[in-house]
């Protein structure tokens, strides 16, 4: 891992943060082309003081990584130190083993003002990136409709 981080130009003092951040991107992004955009969304949220609101971190903290979504109760559970709905900033440790694509995405993020993303088709990996909450709600409705049409994913 140290060799991969060095190859990506990550200074030793930044390696832990990059690994934690990249682990989040690894779990949340579906298509390699979306990794830099997902990283940008999370960085924009961090820069704005927003919670990351990652279902992947919540699932990791609960051990319920076999499901696509999390429950309201799980997202409201402040005792889960990986719950980025209630705890701002990056999770306390990596939630996956990030690959080179995720590390590169964190060190070379896409440019954009997105604050939200949702994968609207789990079979194709199609993901919608949004600047506003209203736009995001439209994409979430599309994802929820897709889930209803594909109950095996729930």
Residue frames as a rotation matrix with the C-alpha (Angstrom) as fourth column:
UNK 1
0.571 0.821 0.000 0.00
0.821 -0.571 0.000 0.00
0.000 0.000 -1.000 0.00
UNK 2
0.376 -0.507 -0.775 2.82
0.204 -0.771 0.603 2.38
-0.904 -0.385 -0.187 0.83
UNK 3
-0.688 -0.649 0.324 4.27
0.417 0.012 0.909 1.85
-0.594 0.760 0.262 -2.65
UNK 4
-0.167 0.720 0.673 0.90
0.958 -0.043 0.284 2.60
0.234 0.692 -0.683 -4.26
UNK 5
0.749 0.426 -0.507 0.50
0.579 -0.794 0.188 5.76
-0.322 -0.434 -0.841 -2.19
UNK 6
-0.063 -0.864 -0.499 4.02
0.143 -0.503 0.853 6.89
-0.988 -0.018 0.155 -3.05
UNK 7
-0.683 -0.149 0.715 3.34
0.692 0.179 0.699 6.21
-0.232 0.972 -0.019 -6.75
UNK 8
0.286 0.881 0.377 0.26
0.907 -0.376 0.190 8.44
0.309 0.288 -0.906 -6.45
UNK 9
-0.342 -0.546 0.765 2.43
0.301 -0.835 -0.461 11.20
0.890 0.073 0.449 -5.00
UNK 10
0.745 0.660 0.100 0.89
0.069 -0.225 0.972 11.06
0.664 -0.717 -0.213 -1.51
UNK 11
-0.197 -0.803 0.563 3.17
-0.601 -0.355 -0.716 12.52
0.775 -0.479 -0.412 1.17
UNK 12
-0.628 -0.130 -0.767 3.73
0.339 0.842 -0.420 10.20
0.701 -0.524 -0.485 4.12
UNK 13
-0.959 0.251 -0.135 1.93
0.024 -0.398 -0.917 12.56
-0.284 -0.882 0.375 6.53
UNK 14
-0.356 0.865 -0.354 -1.17
-0.913 -0.403 -0.065 12.44
-0.199 0.300 0.933 4.28
UNK 15
-0.797 -0.064 -0.600 -1.28
-0.368 0.839 0.400 8.69
0.478 0.540 -0.693 3.70
UNK 16
-0.854 0.510 -0.104 -3.70
0.421 0.560 -0.713 7.75
-0.305 -0.653 -0.693 6.48
UNK 17
-0.254 0.785 -0.566 -6.23
-0.304 -0.620 -0.723 10.40
-0.918 -0.012 0.396 5.42
UNK 18
-0.368 0.072 -0.927 -5.94
-0.930 -0.041 0.366 9.41
-0.012 0.997 0.082 1.76
UNK 19
-0.945 0.017 -0.327 -6.46
-0.013 0.996 0.091 5.72
0.328 0.090 -0.941 2.61
UNK 20
-0.612 0.773 -0.169 -9.55
0.381 0.101 -0.919 6.49
-0.693 -0.626 -0.357 4.69
UNK 21
-0.122 0.551 -0.825 -10.93
-0.609 -0.698 -0.377 8.83
-0.784 0.457 0.420 2.01
UNK 22
-0.550 -0.164 -0.819 -10.11
-0.813 0.329 0.480 6.43
0.191 0.930 -0.314 -0.83
UNK 23
-0.972 0.232 0.026 -11.74
0.213 0.929 -0.301 3.54
-0.094 -0.287 -0.953 1.05
UNK 24
-0.249 0.914 -0.320 -14.97
0.057 -0.316 -0.947 5.53
-0.967 -0.254 0.026 1.09
UNK 25
-0.068 0.150 -0.986 -14.71
-0.917 -0.398 0.003 6.28
-0.392 0.905 0.165 -2.64
UNK 26
-0.889 -0.341 -0.305 -13.95
-0.434 0.839 0.329 2.61
0.143 0.425 -0.894 -3.32
UNK 27
-0.777 0.624 0.082 -17.18
0.470 0.662 -0.584 1.53
-0.419 -0.415 -0.808 -1.61
UNK 28
-0.054 0.835 -0.548 -19.43
0.071 -0.544 -0.836 4.31
-0.996 -0.084 -0.029 -2.91
UNK 29
-0.110 -0.032 -0.993 -18.39
-0.884 -0.454 0.113 4.64
-0.454 0.891 0.022 -6.57
UNK 30
0.596 0.393 0.700 -19.54
-0.065 0.893 -0.446 2.06
-0.800 0.220 0.558 -9.06
UNK 31
0.852 -0.260 0.454 -17.91
0.505 0.185 -0.843 2.95
0.135 0.948 0.289 -12.35
UNK 32
-0.025 -0.968 -0.248 -14.22
0.961 -0.092 0.260 3.85
-0.274 -0.232 0.933 -12.53
UNK 33
-0.429 -0.111 0.896 -15.10
0.604 -0.773 0.194 7.01
0.672 0.624 0.399 -14.46
UNK 34
0.542 0.742 0.394 -17.22
0.138 -0.541 0.830 8.18
0.829 -0.395 -0.396 -11.51
UNK 35
0.293 -0.462 -0.837 -14.54
0.939 0.305 0.160 7.77
0.181 -0.833 0.523 -8.82
UNK 36
-0.762 -0.640 0.097 -13.10
0.609 -0.760 -0.227 11.29
0.219 -0.114 0.969 -9.25
UNK 37
-0.321 0.740 0.591 -16.62
-0.183 -0.661 0.727 12.76
0.929 0.125 0.348 -9.17
UNK 38
0.628 0.515 -0.583 -17.54
0.420 0.406 0.812 10.86
0.655 -0.755 0.038 -6.00
UNK 39
-0.186 -0.784 -0.592 -14.30
0.980 -0.103 -0.172 12.07
0.074 -0.612 0.787 -4.40
UNK 40
-0.812 -0.098 0.575 -15.22
0.196 -0.974 0.111 15.64
0.549 0.203 0.811 -5.39
UNK 41
0.247 0.957 0.154 -18.69
-0.006 -0.158 0.987 15.33
0.969 -0.245 -0.033 -3.86
UNK 42
0.587 -0.037 -0.809 -17.20
0.761 0.366 0.535 14.22
0.276 -0.930 0.243 -0.55
UNK 43
-0.536 -0.828 -0.168 -14.52
0.843 -0.510 -0.171 16.93
0.056 -0.233 0.971 -0.65
UNK 44
-0.520 0.431 0.738 -17.13
0.015 -0.859 0.512 19.59
0.854 0.277 0.440 -1.43
UNK 45
0.592 0.770 -0.237 -19.17
0.213 0.134 0.968 18.38
0.777 -0.624 -0.085 1.54
UNK 46
0.203 -0.613 -0.763 -16.12
0.979 0.142 0.146 18.46
0.019 -0.777 0.629 3.80
UNK 47
-0.751 -0.541 0.378 -15.24
0.575 -0.818 -0.027 21.95
0.323 0.197 0.925 2.57
UNK 48
-0.291 0.751 0.592 -18.81
-0.203 -0.654 0.729 23.14
0.935 0.091 0.343 3.27
UNK 49
-0.807 -0.075 0.586 -18.91
-0.588 0.013 -0.809 21.58
0.053 -0.997 -0.054 6.76
UNK 50
0.255 0.942 -0.218 -21.62
-0.920 0.306 0.245 19.14
0.298 0.137 0.945 5.70
UNK 51
0.099 -0.125 0.987 -21.98
-0.478 0.864 0.158 15.58
-0.873 -0.488 0.026 6.89
UNK 52
-0.796 -0.486 -0.360 -20.78
-0.549 0.330 0.768 13.06
-0.255 0.809 -0.529 4.29
UNK 53
0.148 0.962 0.230 -23.97
-0.771 0.258 -0.583 10.99
-0.620 -0.091 0.779 4.66
UNK 54
-0.431 -0.396 -0.811 -22.47
-0.814 0.558 0.160 7.80
0.389 0.729 -0.563 3.27
UNK 55
0.699 0.704 0.125 -24.59
-0.706 0.651 0.278 4.67
0.115 -0.283 0.952 3.51
UNK 56
0.450 -0.602 -0.660 -21.40
0.034 0.749 -0.661 2.64
0.892 0.275 0.358 2.99
UNK 57
-0.619 -0.698 0.360 -19.88
-0.329 -0.186 -0.926 3.98
0.713 -0.692 -0.115 6.22
UNK 58
-0.031 0.714 0.700 -23.10
-0.999 -0.012 -0.032 3.35
-0.015 -0.700 0.714 8.14
UNK 59
0.814 0.361 -0.454 -23.29
-0.435 0.898 -0.067 -0.20
0.384 0.253 0.888 6.78
UNK 60
-0.043 -0.918 -0.393 -19.66
-0.025 0.395 -0.919 -0.84
0.999 -0.029 -0.040 7.68
UNK 61
-0.669 -0.234 0.706 -20.26
-0.623 -0.341 -0.704 0.29
0.405 -0.911 0.082 11.25
UNK 62
0.203 0.833 0.516 -23.34
-0.953 0.289 -0.092 -1.92
-0.226 -0.472 0.852 11.63
UNK 63
-0.667 -0.487 0.564 -21.89
-0.317 0.871 0.377 -4.92
-0.675 0.072 -0.735 9.81
UNK 64
0.281 0.862 0.421 -24.90
0.252 0.358 -0.899 -4.90
-0.926 0.359 -0.116 7.47
UNK 65
-0.397 -0.566 -0.722 -22.79
-0.535 -0.496 0.683 -4.63
-0.745 0.658 -0.106 4.33
UNK 66
-0.795 0.141 0.590 -24.91
0.435 0.811 0.392 -7.21
-0.423 0.568 -0.706 2.51
UNK 67
0.281 0.959 0.038 -27.71
0.787 -0.208 -0.581 -4.69
-0.549 0.193 -0.813 1.84
UNK 68
-0.164 -0.256 0.953 -27.91
0.858 -0.514 0.010 -1.94
0.487 0.819 0.304 -0.75
UNK 69
0.088 0.306 0.948 -29.53
-0.128 -0.940 0.315 0.63
0.988 -0.149 -0.044 1.55
UNK 70
-0.896 -0.289 -0.337 -29.51
0.310 0.134 -0.941 1.49
0.317 -0.948 -0.031 5.25
UNK 71
0.063 0.969 -0.240 -32.45
0.896 0.051 0.442 2.08
0.441 -0.243 -0.864 7.55
UNK 72
0.425 0.178 0.888 -33.54
-0.111 -0.963 0.246 5.32
0.899 -0.203 -0.389 9.20
UNK 73
0.997 -0.040 0.063 -32.63
-0.056 0.155 0.986 3.81
-0.049 -0.987 0.152 12.58
UNK 74
0.408 -0.906 0.109 -29.13
0.894 0.421 0.154 2.94
-0.186 0.035 0.982 11.36
UNK 75
-0.075 -0.428 0.900 -28.62
0.647 -0.708 -0.283 6.42
0.759 0.562 0.330 9.91
UNK 76
0.520 0.340 0.784 -29.73
-0.308 -0.781 0.543 8.01
0.797 -0.523 -0.301 13.20
UNK 77
0.885 -0.170 -0.434 -27.55
0.440 0.611 0.658 5.82
0.153 -0.773 0.616 15.45
UNK 78
0.686 -0.627 0.369 -24.92
-0.579 -0.778 -0.245 8.09
0.440 -0.045 -0.897 16.96
UNK 79
0.586 -0.486 0.648 -23.27
-0.439 0.481 0.759 5.15
-0.681 -0.729 0.069 18.75
UNK 80
0.665 -0.372 0.647 -21.96
0.700 0.612 -0.368 3.96
-0.260 0.698 0.668 15.36
UNK 81
0.192 -0.672 -0.715 -18.67
0.106 -0.710 0.696 5.85
-0.976 -0.210 -0.065 15.06
UNK 82
-0.789 -0.433 0.436 -18.70
0.435 0.108 0.894 5.19
-0.434 0.895 0.103 11.30
UNK 83
0.173 0.953 0.247 -22.08
0.946 -0.091 -0.310 6.88
-0.273 0.288 -0.918 10.89
UNK 84
-0.821 -0.570 0.035 -21.30
0.545 -0.762 0.350 9.84
-0.173 0.307 0.936 8.67
UNK 85
-0.004 0.873 0.488 -24.92
0.558 -0.403 0.726 11.00
0.830 0.275 -0.485 8.86
UNK 86
0.903 0.404 -0.148 -24.43
0.322 -0.405 0.856 12.04
0.286 -0.820 -0.495 12.48
UNK 87
0.410 -0.843 -0.349 -20.62
0.411 -0.170 0.895 12.37
-0.814 -0.511 0.277 12.73
UNK 88
0.945 -0.077 -0.318 -19.06
-0.295 -0.622 -0.725 14.98
-0.142 0.779 -0.611 10.45
UNK 89
0.062 -0.984 -0.168 -15.78
-0.941 -0.114 0.319 14.38
-0.333 0.138 -0.933 8.65
UNK 90
-0.142 -0.235 -0.961 -14.21
-0.652 0.753 -0.088 11.20
0.745 0.614 -0.261 7.39
UNK 91
0.881 0.405 -0.245 -14.84
-0.117 0.688 0.716 7.94
0.458 -0.602 0.654 9.25
UNK 92
0.699 -0.601 0.387 -12.26
-0.606 -0.210 0.768 7.03
-0.380 -0.771 -0.511 11.91
UNK 93
-0.364 -0.794 0.486 -10.63
-0.281 0.591 0.756 4.29
-0.888 0.139 -0.438 9.81
UNK 94
-0.775 0.051 -0.630 -10.87
-0.627 0.072 0.776 2.76
0.085 0.996 -0.024 6.33
UNK 95
0.107 0.883 0.456 -14.09
-0.699 0.393 -0.597 0.95
-0.707 -0.255 0.660 5.44
UNK 96
0.975 0.092 0.202 -12.52
0.072 0.732 -0.677 -1.05
-0.210 0.675 0.707 2.59
UNK 97
-0.004 -0.992 0.123 -9.21
0.468 0.107 0.877 -1.75
-0.883 0.061 0.465 0.92
UNK 98
0.692 0.366 -0.622 -8.97
-0.272 -0.666 -0.695 1.00
-0.669 0.650 -0.361 -1.71
UNK 99
0.396 -0.523 0.755 -7.41
0.840 0.538 -0.068 0.31
-0.371 0.661 0.653 -5.07
UNK 100
-0.629 -0.776 -0.038 -5.28
0.664 -0.563 0.492 2.53
-0.403 0.284 0.870 -7.25
UNK 101
-0.382 0.558 0.737 -8.32
0.613 -0.444 0.654 3.99
0.692 0.701 -0.173 -9.03
UNK 102
0.687 0.673 -0.274 -9.77
0.627 -0.360 0.691 5.21
0.366 -0.647 -0.669 -5.73
UNK 103
0.150 -0.723 -0.674 -6.43
0.750 -0.361 0.554 6.56
-0.644 -0.589 0.488 -4.52
UNK 104
-0.765 -0.433 0.477 -5.96
0.644 -0.514 0.566 8.42
0.000 0.740 0.672 -7.80
UNK 105
0.065 0.883 0.464 -9.51
0.668 -0.385 0.637 9.79
0.742 0.268 -0.615 -7.55
UNK 106
0.737 0.183 -0.651 -8.75
0.659 -0.409 0.631 11.28
-0.151 -0.894 -0.422 -4.14
UNK 107
-0.113 -0.882 -0.458 -5.45
0.553 -0.439 0.708 12.77
-0.825 -0.174 0.537 -5.27
UNK 108
-0.984 -0.160 -0.078 -6.83
0.019 -0.529 0.848 14.01
-0.177 0.833 0.524 -8.60
UNK 109
-0.319 0.948 -0.004 -10.52
0.489 0.161 -0.857 14.81
-0.812 -0.275 -0.515 -8.10
UNK 110
-0.200 0.411 0.889 -12.88
0.927 -0.215 0.307 15.93
0.317 0.886 -0.338 -10.83
UNK 111
-0.997 -0.009 -0.075 -13.79
0.028 -0.964 -0.266 19.59
-0.069 -0.267 0.961 -10.93
UNK 112
-0.341 0.938 0.068 -17.40
0.337 0.054 0.940 20.30
0.878 0.344 -0.334 -10.06
UNK 113
-0.649 0.200 0.734 -19.78
-0.641 -0.663 -0.386 21.79
0.410 -0.721 0.558 -7.53
UNK 114
0.054 0.735 -0.676 -21.73
-0.105 0.678 0.728 18.60
0.993 0.032 0.114 -6.87
UNK 115
-0.453 -0.113 0.884 -22.91
-0.875 -0.137 -0.465 18.01
0.174 -0.984 -0.037 -3.33
UNK 116
0.173 0.636 0.752 -24.93
-0.619 0.665 -0.419 14.86
-0.766 -0.393 0.509 -3.97
UNK 117
-0.540 -0.174 -0.824 -24.84
-0.787 0.451 0.421 11.65
0.298 0.876 -0.380 -5.95
UNK 118
0.062 0.530 0.846 -26.94
-0.567 0.716 -0.407 8.52
-0.821 -0.454 0.345 -6.19
UNK 119
-0.959 -0.275 -0.076 -26.55
-0.235 0.611 0.756 5.44
-0.162 0.743 -0.650 -8.34
UNK 120
-0.195 0.971 -0.137 -29.90
-0.873 -0.236 -0.426 5.18
-0.446 0.037 0.894 -10.08
UNK 121
0.765 0.359 -0.535 -29.32
-0.570 0.765 -0.301 1.83
0.301 0.535 0.789 -11.79
UNK 122
0.363 -0.634 0.683 -27.38
-0.671 0.330 0.664 -0.81
-0.646 -0.699 -0.306 -9.87
UNK 123
0.650 -0.114 0.751 -27.03
0.439 0.864 -0.249 -3.03
-0.620 0.491 0.611 -12.94
UNK 124
0.659 -0.385 0.646 -25.42
0.582 -0.283 -0.762 -0.42
0.476 0.879 0.037 -15.19
UNK 125
-0.183 -0.718 -0.672 -23.85
0.965 -0.262 0.018 1.72
-0.189 -0.645 0.741 -12.46
UNK 126
-0.128 0.187 0.974 -25.49
0.522 -0.822 0.227 4.86
0.843 0.538 0.008 -13.84
UNK 127
-0.204 -0.045 -0.978 -24.97
0.942 -0.282 -0.183 7.57
-0.268 -0.958 0.100 -11.24
UNK 128
0.444 0.415 0.794 -26.52
0.566 -0.817 0.110 11.03
0.694 0.400 -0.598 -11.11
UNK 129
-0.516 -0.650 -0.558 -24.48
0.856 -0.411 -0.312 13.89
-0.026 -0.639 0.769 -9.63
UNK 130
0.434 0.796 0.423 -26.37
0.718 -0.589 0.372 16.96
0.545 0.142 -0.826 -8.40
UNK 131
-0.620 -0.598 0.509 -25.51
0.239 -0.761 -0.603 20.46
0.748 -0.252 0.615 -7.21
UNK 132
-0.502 0.531 0.683 -28.74
-0.780 -0.619 -0.092 21.00
0.374 -0.579 0.725 -5.29
UNK 133
-0.812 0.274 0.516 -30.87
-0.213 0.685 -0.697 18.98
-0.544 -0.676 -0.497 -2.91
UNK 134
0.215 0.948 -0.236 -33.90
-0.601 -0.062 -0.797 19.43
-0.769 0.314 0.557 -5.18
UNK 135
0.168 -0.253 -0.953 -32.01
-0.925 0.294 -0.241 17.88
0.341 0.922 -0.185 -8.11
UNK 136
-0.834 -0.551 0.029 -30.84
-0.513 0.754 -0.411 15.09
0.205 -0.357 -0.911 -5.83
UNK 137
-0.409 0.765 0.498 -34.39
-0.421 0.327 -0.846 14.32
-0.810 -0.556 0.188 -4.71
UNK 138
0.503 0.535 -0.679 -35.39
-0.839 0.116 -0.531 13.76
-0.206 0.837 0.507 -8.35
UNK 139
-0.201 -0.682 -0.703 -32.49
-0.730 0.583 -0.357 11.32
0.653 0.441 -0.615 -8.75
UNK 140
-0.866 -0.067 0.495 -33.35
-0.442 0.566 -0.696 9.55
-0.234 -0.822 -0.520 -5.48
UNK 141
0.134 0.983 0.124 -36.92
-0.646 0.181 -0.741 9.07
-0.751 0.020 0.660 -6.72
UNK 142
0.402 -0.089 -0.911 -35.49
-0.843 0.353 -0.407 7.50
0.358 0.931 0.067 -9.88
UNK 143
-0.686 -0.711 -0.155 -33.34
-0.552 0.647 -0.527 5.16
0.475 -0.275 -0.836 -7.75
UNK 144
-0.610 0.521 0.597 -36.30
-0.485 0.350 -0.802 4.22
-0.626 -0.779 0.039 -5.55
UNK 145
0.492 0.772 -0.402 -38.37
-0.788 0.199 -0.583 3.43
-0.370 0.604 0.706 -8.65
UNK 146
0.002 -0.587 -0.809 -35.51
-0.749 0.535 -0.390 1.28
0.662 0.607 -0.439 -9.93
UNK 147
-0.874 -0.331 0.355 -35.37
-0.485 0.567 -0.666 -0.58
0.019 -0.754 -0.657 -6.58
UNK 148
-0.084 0.930 0.357 -39.12
-0.633 0.227 -0.740 -1.23
-0.770 -0.289 0.569 -6.70
UNK 149
0.641 0.310 -0.702 -38.70
-0.766 0.315 -0.560 -2.71
0.048 0.897 0.440 -10.19
UNK 150
0.055 -0.721 -0.690 -35.77
-0.265 0.656 -0.707 -4.86
0.963 0.222 -0.155 -9.00
UNK 151
0.729 0.366 0.578 -36.76
-0.604 -0.051 0.795 -6.22
0.321 -0.929 0.184 -5.56
UNK 152
0.787 -0.480 -0.387 -33.89
0.500 0.864 -0.054 -8.74
0.361 -0.151 0.920 -5.55
UNK 153
-0.125 -0.889 0.441 -31.47
0.344 -0.455 -0.821 -5.87
0.930 0.049 0.363 -4.84
UNK 154
0.255 0.271 0.928 -33.12
-0.690 -0.622 0.371 -4.90
0.677 -0.735 0.028 -1.58
